[in-house]
Amino acid sequence: MSQIAPSELIINSRGAVYHLDCRPEEIASTIITVGDPDRVEAVSKHFDSVEVKNQHREFVTHTGWLNKKRISVVSTGIGTDNIDIVLNELDALVNIDFDTRTIKEKLTALNIIRLGTSGSLQLDIPVDSFVVSTHGLGIDNLLNFYRQNNNEEEKELVQSFITQTQLHNNFAHPCIAGAGASLIKHFVEGFHHGITVTCPGFYGPQGRVLRLGLANPALIDNLTQFNFGAYRITNFEMETAAIYGLGKLLGHHCLSISAIVANRIAKEFSKDGAATVENLIQQALQIISTHIL
């Protein structure tokens, strides 16, 4: 098997992958991702013990134990470009032999669970509630750089999305991937479910107007009104589709759970978003530490 060149997989002087600054033994098989580096400690403070703390740029990693389960929490920063780094490097840590620079014969599937914040696109999904993403639908272009393997339903869903929203002209071709079935089944009671749209920015790409006009002023209405069978778009943010898409291609089990801090239809914002995120962290950790293998 051919070696992966040093220019393609960068390993630093301590034998750690470049951006995350982690060695293979420093991450667990169950990984929580958060956007904000400060949120890593907000998660790991609930661990029974923490054995690893690494930081390089915006990428902070804590690995520890909770209820006899080893868990890592990693900050990604904002956006799908950072997700491209994090997902590929997490995969490299478990599926590439750093000594020989070759892909391992036996591959490892990680459990990767995003705990983030998001804006609701439906009136009946209020601020301070939680949304589990059945699908990540990306309008950000990252996944178009990779060979994809969508099933027929996913292809039909994307085509219906293009037809209903008219986002195929002057925009990246939408991409879609579903949640990991082995994970989503544990997050049902108390959670809304629906499609999460992943945008390439926070302002114009999410229909916000400050001083600049929008190329697609009907974006939010089109997303809110979209339907495909039993599916509807519940929320949008900036990472989920990349996690789902790359995770699926690499063979990992992924789930994205969002604390709703804004309702874009009601034009409301949470009065205490930090408390909502803390509530999500505690609920998610209880499920992860007791039900996720």
C-alpha atoms as one frame of an Amber mdcrd trajectory, in Angstrom:
protein
   0.000   0.000   0.000   1.383   3.413  -0.962   2.530   5.876   1.666   0.715
   9.158   2.255   3.179  11.979   1.607   4.262  14.383   4.387   2.704  17.252
   2.434  -0.718  15.524   2.489  -0.785  14.333   6.112   1.209  16.661   8.342
   2.494  15.075  11.543   4.297  17.364  13.976   7.436  16.769  16.018   5.586
  15.055  18.862   3.862  12.632  16.520   0.542  14.468  16.514  -1.681  15.379
  13.579  -1.010  19.004  12.657  -4.169  21.075  13.299  -5.657  19.137  16.211
  -2.222  18.487  17.795  -3.449  15.073  18.962  -1.769  11.688  18.875  -3.854
   8.585  18.135  -3.916   7.458  21.760  -5.215  10.860  22.901  -8.716  10.616
  21.426 -11.638   8.373  22.330 -13.910   6.480  19.959 -16.829   8.690  20.991
 -16.209  12.347  20.194 -18.303  15.420  20.937 -17.655  18.402  18.683 -18.445
  21.980  19.653 -17.815  25.171  17.731 -16.639  27.455  20.527 -13.245  26.539
  22.057 -14.511  27.735  25.452 -17.357  25.211  25.226 -14.882  22.316  25.453
 -14.365  22.965  29.155 -18.109  23.521  29.563 -18.474  19.878  28.487 -15.406
  18.329  30.144 -16.187  19.913  33.532 -18.876  17.226  33.794 -16.371  14.386
  33.261 -15.332  12.264  36.209 -11.717  12.792  35.141  -9.775  14.436  32.293
  -6.586  12.766  31.044  -5.720  14.839  27.946  -5.835  18.583  27.252  -4.474
  19.810  23.916  -4.824  23.137  22.116  -3.616  24.427  18.752  -5.225  27.547
  17.279  -9.018  27.218  17.664  -8.812  23.448  18.063  -9.091  22.434  21.720
  -9.326  18.764  22.725 -10.136  17.275  26.132 -10.344  13.509  26.624 -11.617
  11.956  29.803 -14.019   9.580  31.482 -17.697   9.787  32.413 -19.562   6.834
  33.920 -16.692   4.535  32.873 -16.981   5.696  29.245 -14.045   7.407  27.526
 -15.126  10.545  25.656 -13.302  13.279  23.763 -14.629  16.767  23.179 -13.099
  18.792  20.340 -13.727  22.390  19.280 -14.020  22.958  15.547 -14.397  26.695
  15.261 -17.058  28.004  12.888 -17.784  26.807   9.369 -17.462  23.832   7.068
 -13.863  24.643   6.145 -12.915  23.866   9.746 -15.081  20.743   9.714 -13.085
  19.554   6.692  -9.951  19.760   8.837 -11.422  18.205  11.973 -13.230  15.258
  10.350 -10.284  14.311   8.149  -7.804  14.551  11.023 -10.005  12.608  13.451
 -10.294   9.891  10.823  -6.548   9.937  10.231  -5.922   9.445  13.950  -7.781
   6.118  13.978  -7.469   4.841  10.419  -3.946   5.774   9.293  -0.781   4.247
  10.743   1.372   7.278  11.579   4.590   5.231  11.552   4.151   3.765   8.056
   1.853   6.528   6.703  -0.443   3.885   5.264  -4.168   3.256   5.654  -4.898
   0.523   8.182  -6.402  -2.734   6.934  -9.003  -2.705   9.722 -10.883   0.578
   9.857 -12.425   2.135  12.974 -15.819   3.834  12.979 -16.078   6.764  15.380
 -19.190   8.144  17.052 -19.136  11.898  16.373 -21.810  14.033  18.032 -22.066
  17.775  17.446 -23.498  19.940  20.232 -24.083  23.375  18.778 -26.385  26.357
  18.439 -28.765  27.129  15.625 -31.627  29.258  14.377 -35.119  27.799  14.017
 -36.992  28.170  10.729 -40.370  27.018  12.054 -42.741  28.841  14.408 -43.465
  25.672  16.353 -39.782  25.173  17.238 -39.209  27.869  19.870 -36.037  29.325
  21.298 -34.433  27.221  24.043 -35.637  23.954  22.476 -33.406  21.268  20.897
 -33.279  19.991  17.311 -31.759  16.701  16.192 -30.804  16.806  12.511 -32.213
  13.906  10.488 -30.213  15.234   7.525 -27.608  17.878   6.874 -28.332  19.744
   3.647 -25.337  21.810   2.585 -25.460  24.930   0.423 -21.815  25.691   1.224
 -19.960  23.753  -1.556 -17.502  21.718   0.594 -18.903  18.276  -0.201 -18.789
  18.995  -3.941 -15.017  18.511  -3.691 -15.527  14.847  -2.729 -17.014  11.889
  -4.592 -20.432  11.274  -3.062 -22.661   8.223  -2.829 -26.204   9.446  -2.210
 -29.062   6.965  -2.304 -32.137   7.514  -4.475 -34.199   9.184  -1.758 -31.386
  11.634  -1.024 -31.023  12.454  -4.721 -34.761  13.068  -4.996 -34.736  15.225
  -1.871 -31.924  17.398  -3.242 -33.683  17.776  -6.591 -36.911  18.745  -4.847
 -34.973  21.258  -2.746 -33.443  22.816  -5.861 -36.830  23.026  -7.563 -38.619
  24.552  -4.584 -35.919  27.019  -3.520 -34.322  27.837  -6.894 -30.918  27.742
  -5.227 -29.156  26.046  -8.135 -28.496  29.263 -10.077 -25.421  31.204  -8.894
 -25.133  28.994  -5.810 -23.241  25.818  -4.931 -25.037  22.628  -5.872 -26.754
  21.424  -2.657 -25.445  18.269  -0.990 -27.139  16.031   1.562 -26.326  13.274
   4.047 -28.290  11.607   6.825 -27.703  11.136  10.531 -26.177   7.962  11.929
 -29.037   5.554  12.625 -27.224   4.017  15.604 -27.088   7.442  17.307 -30.303
   9.245  16.422 -32.472   6.517  17.971 -31.251   7.582  21.422 -32.329  11.215
  20.983 -36.100  11.197  20.511 -38.058  12.246  23.574 -37.718  15.980  24.186
 -36.047  16.661  20.827 -37.456  18.079  17.587 -36.326  16.284  14.413 -35.855
  17.699  10.918 -33.533  18.725   8.106 -30.773  21.173   9.010 -29.478  23.449
   6.263 -25.788  24.314   6.491 -24.856  27.765   5.181 -21.433  29.185   4.190
 -21.836  32.262   6.389 -23.840  33.939   9.158 -25.211  37.094   7.557 -26.158
  37.078   3.874 -26.083  33.264   3.562 -28.628  33.106   6.386 -30.797  35.914
   5.028 -29.640  38.643   7.422 -29.562  42.209   6.160 -27.294  44.824   7.719
 -25.917  47.143   5.016 -25.787  44.768   2.048 -28.658  43.671  -0.127 -29.365
  39.970  -0.685 -29.109  38.063  -3.951 -31.935  35.803  -2.736 -34.247  37.837
  -0.453 -36.810  35.012  -0.377 -34.301  32.523   1.080 -35.815  32.142   4.551
 -39.371  31.846   3.242 -38.287  29.223   0.705 -36.478  27.185   3.354 -39.366
  27.396   5.809 -41.912  26.323   3.204 -39.868  23.439   1.771 -41.350  19.976
   2.159 -40.515  16.525   0.849 -42.904  13.853   2.051 -42.670  13.890   5.836
 -39.499  15.979   5.778 -39.243  19.710   6.421 -36.399  22.104   7.173 -36.315
  22.885  10.874 -33.215  25.025  11.298 -29.975  26.277   9.772 -26.396  26.749
  10.931 -22.832  26.355   9.575 -21.426  22.829  10.224 -23.896  19.927  10.189
 -23.943  18.981   6.495 -20.152  18.777   6.407 -20.058  16.540   9.499 -22.726
  14.242   8.090 -21.311  14.176   4.570 -17.670  13.577   5.467 -18.627  11.239
   8.294 -20.694   9.093   5.942 -17.964   8.954   3.299 -15.350   8.020   5.914
 -17.563   5.410   7.593 -18.273   7.159  10.902 -21.545   7.516  12.824 -22.517
  11.172  13.141 -25.241  13.166  14.841 -25.853  16.889  15.162 -27.905  18.326
  18.024 -28.626  22.043  18.160 -29.781  24.306  20.943 -32.164  26.785  19.334
 -31.049  30.260  20.369 -32.993  32.190  17.707 -36.315  31.801  15.930 -35.956
  33.553  12.589 -39.681  33.447  11.841 -40.812  34.888  15.189 -37.677  37.105
  15.191 -36.879  36.086  18.763 -33.553  35.427  20.454 -32.987  33.422  23.620
 -32.840  35.459  26.806 -30.272  33.026  28.246 -28.582  31.068  25.481 -25.786
  29.933  27.793 -28.288  28.213  30.085 -29.910  26.506  27.088 -26.544  25.200
  25.870 -25.682  23.978  29.373 -29.013  22.127  29.525 -28.260  20.489  26.163
 -24.779  19.467  27.309 -26.092  17.826  30.460 -28.888  15.951  28.670 -26.601
  14.815  25.859 -23.841  13.630  28.195 -26.304  11.569  30.197 -27.470   9.790
  27.019 -23.986   9.431  25.545 -22.434   8.039  28.712 -25.185   5.491  29.305
 -26.476   4.463  25.864 -23.777   5.028  23.186 -21.515   1.983  22.790
